């Protein structure tokens, strides 16, 4: 093991043990005997580990607790370890599947560390590093905490820094691209049931930023919805057509920026008229409150955060399944 200047290696074994749930002496044993992780040493001789090392140790710990021999699994890739554990976990055991941290405080602290790293990757325009941080964070935090504690605050920060000029539109587009690829990981971790209610997610004309819509789509999928994300800046007629083609029972619109014209308000009224009362229209995003007047007028709920959105989706899904059951019998 050699001295290195690898900036990604930054955690001492005490921190690694706390975050991974593997005792320090066991970490050293797995490292020495099976090369399960390969930390580097500082100039002072201390072992330092990366986020990926911590993610590997969490997965290895889960697998050995399930009866697997460390000698047989120590060299498996992260993806292979995830698949190994996923096959053995009951689908309803969300906390076990997502390897959640031991406490809310731990999750918050870990998410904040990842938030700083992810934003630095956005600033550096480093898509590969951003994707790697996201993947490791999903393993450490679990899907729901990843969305609530990391992705949602990060996207809010990106939106704010874009408005102040610290970020360019290209930074947002790069981030959107990485998040779109991330949805495949989250979808595989939380497969959609075949009888899931369907939803369309988009932004109306004049709303060019899709980060909020992407976040809404991911949240809905985690809540068990089958989601079609259309992207940004679509006219009412096209959005309504997508609702019809997919037989969606809900439509979520994201509004990220306030405008002084009446275009967004007109589009909301038009969309509501086109989809009718049988399809639930939901509106959220940083600037949704700017249009509270028209939302109240057409009877559309303005989402007040992650918990509110999840509560509404669960309620709508319950009503949907009750209706479907009634139709069958």
C-alpha positions in Angstrom: 0.0 0.0 0.0 1.6 3.3 -1.1 1.2 6.9 -0.2 -1.0 8.8 -2.6 -2.5 12.2 -3.3 -5.9 10.7 -4.3 -8.3 13.5 -3.2 -11.3 11.0 -3.1 -9.6 9.1 -0.2 -10.5 11.2 2.8 -12.0 9.1 5.6 -10.2 7.6 8.5 -11.1 4.1 9.7 -13.1 5.4 12.7 -15.5 7.3 10.3 -15.6 4.4 7.9 -16.6 2.0 10.7 -19.4 4.3 11.9 -20.8 4.8 8.4 -20.5 1.2 7.2 -21.5 -0.6 10.4 -18.3 -2.7 10.2 -16.0 -2.7 13.2 -12.6 -1.3 12.6 -10.7 -4.5 13.3 -13.0 -6.4 10.9 -12.4 -3.7 8.2 -8.6 -4.3 8.6 -9.1 -8.0 8.5 -11.2 -7.9 5.3 -8.7 -5.6 3.8 -5.6 -7.7 4.7 -7.0 -11.1 3.9 -9.3 -10.6 1.0 -8.5 -7.1 -0.4 -12.2 -6.2 0.0 -11.2 -2.6 0.0 -7.9 -0.9 -0.9 -7.3 2.2 1.2 -4.3 4.4 0.7 -2.0 5.9 3.3 -1.4 9.5 4.1 2.2 10.8 4.4 1.7 10.2 8.2 0.9 6.5 7.6 -2.9 6.6 8.3 -5.3 4.6 6.2 -7.8 6.7 4.3 -10.9 5.5 2.5 -13.3 6.7 -0.2 -17.0 6.9 -0.4 -17.0 3.9 -2.6 -15.0 1.9 0.0 -17.7 2.8 2.5 -20.5 1.7 0.1 -18.7 -1.6 -0.6 -18.3 -2.3 3.2 -22.0 -1.6 3.8 -23.0 -4.1 1.1 -20.4 -6.7 2.2 -21.6 -6.3 5.8 -25.2 -6.9 4.7 -24.3 -9.9 2.6 -22.2 -11.6 5.4 -25.1 -11.0 7.8 -27.2 -13.0 5.3 -24.8 -15.9 5.6 -22.4 -15.3 2.7 -18.8 -16.0 3.2 -16.6 -13.0 2.9 -14.0 -15.0 1.0 -16.5 -15.7 -1.7 -17.9 -12.2 -2.2 -15.1 -9.8 -1.3 -14.1 -9.3 -4.9 -17.6 -8.8 -6.3 -18.4 -5.5 -7.9 -20.8 -3.0 -6.3 -23.5 -3.9 -8.8 -23.1 -7.6 -8.2 -23.3 -7.1 -4.5 -26.4 -5.1 -4.8 -28.1 -7.7 -6.9 -27.0 -10.5 -4.5 -28.6 -8.8 -1.6 -31.7 -7.6 -3.5 -32.6 -11.2 -4.3 -32.6 -12.1 -0.7 -34.6 -9.2 0.7 -38.4 -9.1 1.0 -39.8 -6.5 -1.4 -41.6 -4.7 1.4 -38.6 -4.3 3.6 -37.6 -0.8 2.4 -35.1 -0.1 5.1 -33.2 -3.4 4.5 -33.2 -3.0 0.8 -31.9 0.5 0.9 -29.3 -0.1 3.6 -30.5 3.0 5.5 -28.2 4.7 8.0 -28.7 3.9 11.6 -30.3 7.2 12.6 -31.9 10.4 11.1 -28.9 12.4 12.3 -26.5 10.0 10.6 -28.4 10.2 7.4 -28.6 14.0 7.5 -24.8 14.3 8.1 -24.0 11.8 5.4 -26.3 13.6 2.9 -24.8 16.9 3.7 -21.3 15.6 2.9 -22.5 14.2 -0.4 -24.3 17.5 -1.1 -21.1 19.4 -0.9 -19.3 16.9 -3.1 -22.0 16.7 -5.7 -22.3 20.5 -6.0 -18.5 20.7 -6.4 -18.8 18.1 -9.2 -21.5 20.3 -10.9 -19.2 23.4 -10.6 -16.3 21.4 -12.1 -18.6 20.1 -14.8 -17.6 16.6 -13.9 -20.5 14.3 -14.9 -18.6 11.1 -14.0 -17.8 12.2 -10.5 -21.4 13.4 -10.0 -22.8 10.1 -11.1 -20.3 8.2 -8.8 -21.3 10.3 -5.8 -25.0 9.7 -6.5 -24.6 6.0 -6.8 -22.6 5.7 -3.6 -25.1 7.9 -1.8 -28.0 5.7 -2.8 -26.2 2.7 -1.3 -25.4 4.6 2.0 -28.7 6.5 2.4 -31.3 4.3 0.7 -33.6 5.6 -2.1 -36.0 7.6 0.0 -33.4 9.4 2.1 -31.3 10.0 -1.0 -34.2 11.8 -2.6 -35.4 13.7 0.5 -32.0 14.6 2.1 -29.7 14.9 -0.9 -31.2 15.2 -4.3 -34.0 17.6 -3.4 -31.8 20.1 -1.5 -29.1 19.8 -4.2 -31.5 20.7 -7.0 -32.8 23.7 -5.0 -29.2 24.9 -4.6 -28.5 24.5 -8.3 -31.6 26.5 -9.1 -30.6 29.3 -6.8 -27.0 29.4 -8.0 -28.2 29.5 -11.6 -30.3 32.6 -10.8 -27.3 34.3 -9.2 -25.1 33.5 -12.2 -22.7 31.2 -10.4 -23.9 28.3 -12.7 -24.6 28.4 -16.4 -27.5 26.7 -18.1 -25.1 24.0 -19.4 -24.4 23.0 -15.7 -28.1 22.3 -15.3 -28.3 20.4 -18.5 -25.3 18.2 -17.5 -27.0 17.6 -14.1 -30.3 16.7 -15.8 -28.5 14.2 -18.0 -26.8 12.5 -15.0 -30.1 12.3 -13.1 -31.9 10.8 -16.1 -29.4 8.0 -16.1 -29.8 7.7 -12.4 -33.5 6.9 -12.7 -32.6 3.5 -14.1 -30.8 2.6 -10.9 -33.6 3.8 -8.7 -36.2 2.1 -10.9 -34.3 -1.2 -10.6 -34.1 -0.8 -6.9 -37.9 -0.1 -6.7 -39.6 -2.0 -9.5 -43.0 -0.7 -10.5 -45.9 -3.1 -10.0 -47.8 -4.1 -13.1 -51.1 -2.6 -11.9 -49.5 0.7 -10.8 -51.4 3.9 -11.5 -50.0 6.0 -14.3 -48.7 9.6 -14.2 -47.4 12.2 -16.7 -44.7 14.7 -15.5 -43.7 17.8 -17.5 -43.4 21.6 -17.4 -45.7 24.0 -19.1 -44.7 26.4 -21.9 -42.2 29.0 -20.8 -40.7 26.7 -18.1 -37.4 25.6 -19.6 -35.9 23.9 -16.6 -36.6 20.2 -16.0 -34.7 19.4 -12.8 -37.9 19.9 -10.7 -39.9 17.7 -13.1 -37.2 15.0 -13.0 -37.3 15.0 -9.2 -41.1 14.8 -9.2 -40.9 11.8 -11.6 -38.4 10.0 -9.4 -40.4 10.6 -6.3 -43.6 9.3 -7.9 -41.8 6.1 -9.1 -40.6 5.5 -5.5 -44.2 5.8 -4.4 -45.1 3.0 -6.8 -46.4 5.0 -9.8 -45.7 4.2 -13.5 -44.3 7.6 -14.7 -43.8 9.0 -18.2 -41.5 12.1 -18.0 -42.0 14.3 -21.1 -39.3 16.9 -20.4 -39.8 20.6 -20.3 -41.6 23.5 -22.1 -44.6 21.7 -23.7 -47.9 23.2 -24.7 -51.1 22.2 -23.0 -52.4 20.3 -26.0 -49.3 18.0 -26.1 -49.3 17.4 -22.4 -53.0 16.5 -22.4 -52.5 14.2 -25.4 -49.8 12.3 -23.4 -52.3 11.9 -20.5 -54.9 10.5 -22.9 -52.4 8.1 -24.7 -51.1 6.6 -21.4 -54.5 6.6 -19.7 -52.8 8.5 -16.8 -54.9 9.3 -13.7 -52.6 12.1 -12.6 -50.4 14.8 -14.1 -47.6 16.7 -12.3 -46.3 20.0 -13.5 -43.1 21.6 -12.2 -42.8 25.4 -12.2 -39.3 26.6 -11.4 -39.3 30.3 -12.3 -41.9 33.0 -11.8 -42.9 35.1 -14.8 -44.8 38.3 -15.0 -46.7 37.4 -18.1 -49.9 35.3 -18.1 -48.6 32.4 -20.2 -48.2 29.9 -17.4 -51.5 30.8 -15.8 -53.3 30.4 -19.2 -51.6 27.1 -19.8 -52.6 25.8 -16.3 -56.2 26.7 -17.1 -56.0 25.1 -20.5 -54.5 21.9 -19.3 -57.1 21.6 -16.5 -59.9 22.0 -19.1 -58.3 19.5 -21.5 -57.7 16.7 -19.0 -61.0 17.2 -17.1 -61.8 16.3 -13.6 -61.1 12.6 -13.8 -57.4 13.3 -13.9 -55.7 14.9 -10.9 -53.5 17.8 -11.7 -50.7 18.5 -9.3 -48.4 21.5 -9.4 -45.1 22.0 -7.6 -41.7 23.6 -7.8 -39.9 26.6 -6.4 -42.1 29.1 -8.2 -45.5 27.4 -7.9 -46.6 29.7 -5.1 -46.3 32.6 -7.5 -49.3 31.2 -9.3 -51.3 30.4 -6.2 -54.3 32.5 -7.5 -54.8 30.4 -10.6 -54.1 27.2 -8.7 -56.8 28.0 -6.2 -59.2 29.0 -9.1 -58.9 25.6 -10.8 -58.7 23.6 -7.6 -55.2 22.3 -8.0 -53.0 21.5 -4.9 -49.7 23.3 -4.7 -47.2 20.8 -3.3 -45.4 22.0 -0.2 -42.4 19.7 -0.2 -41.4 16.1 -0.4 -43.6 14.8 2.5 -46.7 16.6 1.1 -46.2 15.2 -2.4 -45.6 11.6 -1.1 -48.7 11.9 1.1 -50.8 13.0 -1.9 -49.5 10.3 -4.2 -50.2 7.6 -1.6 -53.7 8.9 -1.2 -54.3 9.0 -4.9 -52.9 5.5 -5.4 -55.1 4.1 -2.7 -58.2 5.7 -4.4 -57.0 4.3 -7.8 -56.7 0.8 -6.5 -60.0 0.9 -4.7 -61.7 2.0 -8.0 -60.0 -0.7 -10.0 -61.0 -3.3 -7.5 -64.6 -2.1 -7.7 -64.6 -2.4 -11.5 -63.2 -5.9 -11.4 -65.9 -7.1 -9.1 
